[in-house]
Amino acid sequence: MPQLSPAPWFAIFTFSWLVFLIVIPPKILNHTYPHSPSPQSTQKPKTSAWNWPWY
């Protein structure tokens, strides 16, 4: 039964995991995002009280 021979399949398994763990993550992490968050000021905006008539 050729399915039980681990020789070719183990090499394929090993090389595919090497590609997944070594080659692909740097390619994904090198992407730049066009809308990176900008730092906000630490001051709170001034809010005014509502003086609506509540009936």
GUVOKOL-454160 format. One record per residue: x, y, z of N, C-alpha, C in turn. Coordinates in steps of 0.2 Angstrom, whole numbers, padded with zeros to 4 digits, always signed. Atoms other than C-alpha are relative to their C-alpha. Layout:
GUVOKOL-454160
XYZXYZXYZ
...
***
This chain:
GUVOKOL-454160
+0004-0006+0000+0000+0000+0000+0004+0006+0000
-0005-0006+0001+0009+0016-0006-0002+0006+0005
+0002-0005-0005-0001+0027+0006+0004+0000+0006
-0003+0000-0007+0008+0021+0021+0008+0002+0000
-0007-0002+0001+0026+0026+0014+0000+0007+0002
-0001-0007-0002+0030+0042+0023+0005+0004-0004
-0006-0003+0003+0045+0046+0012-0002+0006-0004
+0002-0006+0004+0037+0058-0001-0004+0005+0004
+0005-0004-0003+0023+0064+0010+0003+0004+0005
-0003-0003-0005+0034+0069+0024+0004+0006-0002
-0004-0006+0003+0045+0080+0013-0004+0005-0002
+0005-0005+0003+0030+0088+0005-0003+0004+0006
+0003-0003-0006+0023+0091+0022+0005+0005+0004
-0005-0004-0003+0039+0098+0029+0002+0007-0004
-0002-0006+0005+0043+0110+0014-0006+0005+0000
+0006-0004+0000+0025+0116+0014+0000+0004+0007
+0000-0004-0007+0026+0121+0033+0006+0005+0000
-0006-0005+0000+0043+0129+0030-0002+0006-0004
+0002-0006+0004+0035+0140+0016-0005+0004+0004
+0005-0003-0004+0020+0144+0028+0003+0004+0005
-0003-0003-0006+0031+0149+0042+0006+0004-0001
-0006-0004+0002+0046+0157+0034-0001+0005-0005
+0001-0004+0006+0041+0164+0017-0006+0005+0001
+0007-0004+0000+0023+0170+0019+0000+0005+0005
+0001-0006-0005+0023+0180+0036+0004+0006-0002
-0003-0007+0001+0036+0193+0031-0003+0003-0006
+0003-0003+0006+0027+0196+0014-0007+0003+0003
+0007-0003-0003+0010+0199+0024+0002+0006+0004
-0001-0006-0005+0018+0210+0037+0003+0006-0003
-0003-0006+0003+0027+0221+0024-0006+0004-0003
+0005-0004+0003+0010+0228+0018-0001+0006+0004
+0001-0006-0003+0007+0246+0021-0008+0001+0000
+0008-0002+0000-0011+0252+0026+0000+0007-0002
+0001-0007+0003-0017+0268+0017-0002+0004+0006
+0004-0004-0005-0027+0274+0032+0003-0002+0007
-0003+0001-0006-0015+0272+0047-0003+0005+0005
+0002-0005-0005-0022+0279+0063+0004+0005+0002
-0004-0006-0002-0016+0296+0068-0001+0001+0008
+0001-0001-0007-0013+0300+0086-0004+0006+0002
+0004-0005-0001-0026+0310+0094+0002+0004+0006
-0002-0004-0006-0024+0324+0107-0003-0003+0006
+0002+0003-0006-0026+0320+0125-0005+0005+0003
+0005-0004-0003-0037+0335+0128-0007-0002-0002
+0007+0002+0001-0056+0332+0130-0003+0006-0004
+0004-0006+0003-0067+0343+0119-0005+0003+0004
+0004-0004-0005-0077+0356+0128-0007-0001-0002
+0007+0002+0001-0095+0351+0129-0004+0005+0004
+0004-0005-0004-0109+0363+0133-0007-0003+0002
+0006+0003-0003-0125+0359+0143-0006+0002-0005
+0006-0001+0004-0141+0357+0134-0005+0004+0004
+0005-0003-0003-0154+0370+0139-0006+0000-0004
+0007+0001+0003-0169+0363+0131-0005+0000+0005
+0006+0001-0005-0186+0364+0139-0002-0007+0000
+0002+0007+0000-0190+0347+0145-0007+0000+0004
+0007+0000-0002-0209+0346+0147-0002-0007+0002
***
